[in-house]
């Protein structure tokens, strides 16, 4: 079993490199941001922006 690793970065800098994605199955398996269980996408939306109907009950956003 590989030792756990930690990735330290800046979402505003790192996210645009992968179309906003920070963590998920699409990262290289050796990358600490690789996960088969979780995907995280970063974005900045204008105040009041509403995106109704774009998520199902598995999708949650934090404001």
Secondary structure, DSSP 8 states (H G I E B T S, - for coil): ----------HHHHGGGGTTEEEBTTS-TTSTTB-SS--EE-----TT---TTS--TT-----
